[in-house]
Amino acid sequence: MTVIRSTTCLSLFAALMFWGASAPVGASDGHHPASDGNPGATNTNVLEVITRHPPLADAEAHYEFVLSDTELPAGWTTINLRNQSSSTHFGLLLRMPEETSDVTAEEFIQNVYVPFQQEWDPYFVGEIDVEEFIANLMDALHGGDYASTHSSGPGMTAGGITSSTTVYLEPGTYFIECYILDDDGVFHTSHGMFKRFVVVDEESESSEPEADYQVSISSTDGLMLESENIQPGPATFKVTFEDNMLYGHNLGHDVHLIRLDGGTTVQEVNDWMDYLDVGEDGYYADRGAMVSASGQRGPQTFLGGTQSLFPHAETGQDFPLTAYFHADLTPGDYALVAEVPNPMQPDPENPDISMLVEFSVTPHAGLTGAWYDPATAGEGWNFVATPDGLFGYFYGYGNDGNPLWLMTEEVIADVSAGEPVTFNLLHGNGGDFSAPIIPDNLQHWGEVTFTFDDCDEATAEVSGEDGSTTHALERVAATAGLADCGL
């Protein structure tokens, strides 16, 4: 996969941020984080991270991380990011090599982020183009003394949300940062969202989590959700990094989960994911990319994920690498997206790959299909599960012998095994093939109470204009790919 922007951009972060190569890297042997998961695993090694603004935070810092610990044992570590602000934040972990493990947060900020912000400001306001910004920045930075390895961490997390990420942490010195922009073009890192902690050479008793859903990401195949029939409730996603590389914005790929709320579209998410936001003329395009502040929150609602993950060369790590993130899913539409330029199609030379995947969380999706009562063959029910809930329709005959079609008025999400759930039934009179009856003219016919015993059997108690009857329903046909009804 080729790098989309100039090699000048690429060399900047290769020297500054990463301890590894810029080309895609992938190998077969792996290390601890590439194992297959441990059923029943527990996470006792936890780092709590609070993100907050004034008045809770120091007004001079403006933004800050508050860490529950500054020293942790090595091993599988769960990082909970509790966003107590209104803006979107994340927690990217940077692991320092052994020779610079004594670097302080203050030294890192003064030698990296202060000059970065100073050179960024004229680019952000449109005074210089991206090439001049990169050239000025390379002159201002202090060589490769602050190279580090991106080591996962909590993904983008909207205001008021708590996200959770689990990753295997090797011993060493780490920094956690958030480089999202405010609406003045100031990186949250420059506002104070940068903290240091140490992972000591002492293995914790925490185990690798057990995954509910599988995700893989690579520069050659893109981002893939290798799971179907995702149901509401607590969920753990296993993310396998088959490789990683530096893209046109000088960062590697990662995975973020967003619930598409408030009219947010995947195109808006796509356009927001590149902080450089370079226009066709090479100048900052000012489209609000990677900006999140009280008056400009950005796409909603980010629920976490995993930041970019590269091997630690000095510890013998290699690809594939694994991280986990945990989310409480509610019915609705979602996307998994990587923070790369144009994630819908990140590589112009390989248009078939994408790093933005949409999916829906649909309760009881496996109930979708055709059902009937063998005693009344020739009529039956069809159920359709949607992200908002379940609805159904009946096809059969009325007392007059004419065809009778009924549909449920409600869409109901709260369906449980053995618990009756009641719908009103609607019926339409009139209309023909070319001019069907409009929905406003549907009339109340009666009601039906369904009781689902399991995914294959149910009872329908029907009462209405044609009398009352009970159907002992059996599934006739299921829908491919929906193996579990979730009851």
N, C-alpha and C positions, 0 to 999 in steps of 0.2 A: 504493500500500500504506500503510495507516495505522500509526501508532506505537501500540504496545500499551499502554504505560503513560503516565503523565502528562506534559504538556509541561514541567512543572518539571524532571523528570528529564532530558528531552531538552535543555533549554537549558544544563544543567550541562556536559555533554561537548561540546556544540556550541561553547561558549566556551572550554573547557579543552583539549580534545584534538584538535580538527579545524580545518583551514583550508578550510572549505567549508560547503555548505548541508546542512540536515537532511533535506530532501525527497529522493526518489530523483532521481539525476542521471544522464543518459545523453546522449551526443552522437555524431555520425557521423564526424567527421574523425580523432579519435584523435591519438596521438603515438607515439614509439618503441615503447613496450611493447605496442602493438596489432598488430604485424606478424604475418605468418603462419608464421614459423619459418624457420630456415635449415638445410637438410640438411647434415650434416657439421660443425655449429658446434662450436667449442671454447670451454672456459671456463678462461681463464688468470687471471682476476681473481677471487680466492677470499679470503673472510674465514672463518677458523676461529674458532669460538666454543665454549668449554668451559663447561659448567655443573657445579658441584660444591658439596659440603658439607664441613664438618669431618669428619675431621682434615686433609683436603687443603687446605681453604680456611682463611682467617683465622677463628678461632673467634668473634671479635667481629662479623664480617660475617655469619656463619652460612650464608649462601648467596652465591654470586658468579658473575659472568660473567668469563671470561678470554679476551681477544681477541688474535688473532695480530697484528693491525695496528690502529693508531688513525688511519691515513690511507690512502685508497684512491683510485685513479683512477675517473672516472665510467664509465658504460656497464653492460653486462650483467655482473652480479656473482653468484657462487655463494656462499651462506652455509651452511657445514656446522656444524650444532649437535651437539656431542658431549656427550651427557648422561652424566656420570660419577657421577650420584647415583641414588637409588632412587625419587625422585619424578618426576612428569611436569613438564616445563618447555616453554617456547616462547621465541621471540625476536622480539617485535613491534618493528618499526622506526618511529621517530617522526622526521620531518624538520621542522626548525625553519625558519621564514621568515627571510629575510635580515636583517631588523631586530633579531632576537633570536638570531642565529647564534653570538654570543659567550657565551651562557648556559652555565654549567658544570653538570656533573652534580650537584654539591653544592647549587648554587642551586636547581636544579629539584626535587631531593628535599625540601629545606627548605621551599620555597614551595608545593609541590603534594602530595607523598606523605606528608609528616609530618602536615599538617592533615587529609588524607584519611583516614589511618589513625586519627587521634585521634577523628574524628567517626564513623568506621565501627565502632569497638569497641563502643560502647553498642548499636548496631543489631544487631551480630553476636550479642551475648549476650541480646537480647530486651528491652532496657530501653526502647527507642523504636521506633516504626514507620518505614517507609521514607520517608514524607513528612517527618517530623521530621528524619530523617537527611539528606535532601537539603537541607532548609532550613538546617540547621546548617552543612552543608558549604559551601553558597554564601556564607554569612556569613564562613566561615573562610578561603576561598581569596582569592588576590590577583589578581582580575580576569582579563583575557585575555592577559597578558604571556607566558604559556607555551603559547599555542595552537600546535598542531603538526599535521602531516598523517600519517596512518597510511600506511605505505609498504611493506607486505608484511613479509617475514621468515619464518623457519622456524616451521611450525605445531607443534602439541602433539606432544611427543616423550617417550616413556616412558623410565624409568630404564634405563640400559645400552644405549640405542639411539642411533645417529647418524642424523640426518635432514639433508636437503639441499634448499635452495630457491634458485632463480635468478630475479632480478628486475633490471630496468633502474633503476639509481640515478643520479639527477640530482646535480650538484654541490650541496653544502650540508653543514650540520651535522646529524648524526643521533644519536639515542639508541636503545639497544636495551634492552628491558625484558621481564620476566615477572611478570604480576600474578596468577598462580595463588595460592590461599590455602594456608597450612599448617593443621593441625588446631586451632590456637588462634585462627584467624581473622586471622592476620597475612599480608598480601600479601607474596609473594616479593620484590617491589620494595622494600618497607620493610626487608627483610632484607639488601639489598645487590645485588639482581639488576638493575642499572641502570648502563649504561656509555655513554660518549660516543665517537664517531668522526667523522671528517670525510671527505667525498668531494670531491676537488679537481677543478678545472676542467681536466681532462686526460683525453681519451678513451682507454680501454683498448683492447686488440686483441681482447677477448673477443667472441664472436658469440652470437646467440640460439640456444638449444638446439633440437634436433629432437624433436618430441613423438611418443610412442607412442599416447597416449590423450588425448581431448579432454573438458574439463569446462567448463561455463558456469554462471554464477550471476548472478541479478538479483532485484530486489525484486518483479518482476511475474511471473516464470516459475519462480522458485525455483532449486534446485541440480539440474543435469542432467549425468549421465555419458553423453556422446554416443559411447560406444564399446561394442563387444560382444566376447565371446570373449577376455577378459583372461587372459593366460597367466603362469605362474610365471617369475621372473627379474627382472633390472633393468628398471625402467620409468620413463618420464618422462611426467608429466601436465601438459598445458597448461591453465591456468585462465584463462578470459576473464571479466573483470568487466564485464558489460554496463552496470551502474550500481552505486550503493551508497547507503546511507542510514543514519541512526541509528535503532536499534530501541529497545524498551522498556528495555533495560539501558544505553542511551546509547553503544553501539558499533555499528560496521558489520558487514556479513556477511563471512565468510572461509570457508576450506575446510580441513578436517582429515581425515586418513586414519587409521582405526583398524582393526586386525585384532581380531576378536571372539574373544578368548582367555579361557580359564578360566571359561567360563560367562557371560561378559559379554553382556547383551542390548541390543538397540537402545533399549529403553525406559530402561534405566539410563543409556545414553549421552545420550539425549534429556533426561533429568531433571538431568544433571550440567552442562549447558552454559551455565547462567545464574548468574553469580556473585552477583547480588542475591538470588536464591532467596526471592522474596516469597511468603508464604503468603496464603490468602484473607482473613485478618484484617489484612494489611498489615505484619505482623511477619516477621522472618527465620524461615524454615521449618525450618532446621537439618536439611536432607536431605543435607548433604555436598557440595553443588554447588560445582564448581571447587576442591575441596579435594584436595590431593595432598601427602602426607607419608609418612614411613617406616612409620607404622602405619595409614595410610589412603590407599592409592595412587591410588584412583579407577579408572575403567574402563580396561581393558587390551586391546590394547596400541597406544598411539598411535605412529604412524610418521612424523609430520611433516605437511606441507601448506603452505599459504600464509596468512599473516595478512591482515587487512583492507587493502584498497588503494583509495586515493582519489587524484584528480588533484592535482598541484602547480599551483595557479592561477598563481603568479608565473612558472612556466616554460612556460605555454601548454599543459599537458597537458589531455586530456579523455578521456572514456570512448569506446570500450571500452579497458580496460587489461588487461595480460597479466602473469602470473607463472607460473613452472614449479616443480614439486617432483618429486623423484626418490626412488624407493623400490625395495627389493629384495623382490619379492613371492614368497611361498611359498603352496602350496595351502591354501585355507581360506576362511572367510567374513569379509567386510570391510564397512565403511560409510564413505562420505564424509559429513561433517556440518559445518554452520556453527555457530559459537558465537553463536547468537541464542536468545532465549527460546522454548522449545517448538519446536525445529527441525522436528519431524514435521509441525507445522501452525502456522507462525509468524504467519499472518494470519487471524484468525477470519472476516474478511469475504471471504476467498478460500481456501476449504478445499481447493481442488484443487492448490495448490502445496505443496511440501515442500522443506526444506533438510536432509534426511537421506535418503541413497540407499544401499541395500544392494546388494552384488554379491558374487559368488564367484569365486575364482581356481581354475579347473579345468584341470589339465594334459590336453592332447590332447582338448579338448572336441569338436573337429571329427570325431573318430573315432566319435562317437555316431551310431548308425543301423543299418540292415539291410545285411548282407553275405551273398553266396552264391557257390557254385561252379557255373557254367553247366553243368558235366558232371553235376551231381547236383541239377538244379532240383527244387524241391519241399521242400528242406530248406536250412538255412542258419544263420547266426549273427547275433545282435544284440549290439552293444557299447553300453555306457553309461559315459560319463566322469563322474566325480564329483570334488569337491575332494580326496578321499583317493586317487583313482587310477581305474584302468580295471577293469571286470569285464564278463563276457559270458555269454550263454547260447545253447545249441544246441537247435534243434527239428528233428527228423527221425525216422528209423525205426531200430529195432534189428534184429538178425539174425532175430528171430522175426516180423518184419513189423509189430509193434505200434509205436505212436508212442513216441519216446524224447526226453525232455527232460533236458538237462544244464545245470548252471550252474557257473561258476568259484567255487572256495572262497575265493580271495584277491581282494583289491582292490590292484592294483599300480600305483604311480605312475611307476616308472622304465621308461618305454617309449621306445625310440629307433629311428629308421629303420635297417633292416638288421640289427638286433640281436635274437636270439631271446629270448623271455620265456615262462616256463613256469608254468602254473596247474594245480592239482589240480581235478578235476571231480567234482561231487556229483550224486547221483541219488536220487529218492524213489520208494518203492513203497507202494502203498496210498493211502487217502484217497479222497474223492469231492468232488463240486461243493460241497456244503454243509459238509464237514468235511475240508479238505485236510490233508495231512501236515504236521506241525509241523517247524520247522527242526532240532530236536535229533535227529529221526529220519532225516535225510538221510544217505545212505551214500556212501562213496568209490567211484567208478566207474572212474577212470583219470586221465589227464592230457592236456593239450593244450599244444603249443608254438606260439605265434604269432610270425611275423616280418612286420612291416609294411614293405613296400617304400616306400610313400608314403601319402598320404591316401586313395587309392582302390584299392590292391591289397595283398594280404597272403597269406601261406601259413599254413595250420593243419595241424599234424601231430598226429593224434589217436590215442591208444592206450588200451585199456581192456578191459572185460569182453566186448565184442563184436568185439575184434580191433583192427587198426590201419588207418588210412587217411590220406591227405593231400588237403586241399582247397586249390585255387587260388582264393582269394576275390576277389571284386570287390564294390565298393560298389553296392548297389541303390538305397538312399535315404539322403539326408543329413537333418540336422535344421536347420530354418530358423534363421538367425542365427548359425550356427557355421561360418563360412567357412574357418577355418584349423585344421588338426588339430595344428599345432605341432611336427610331426616335421621 
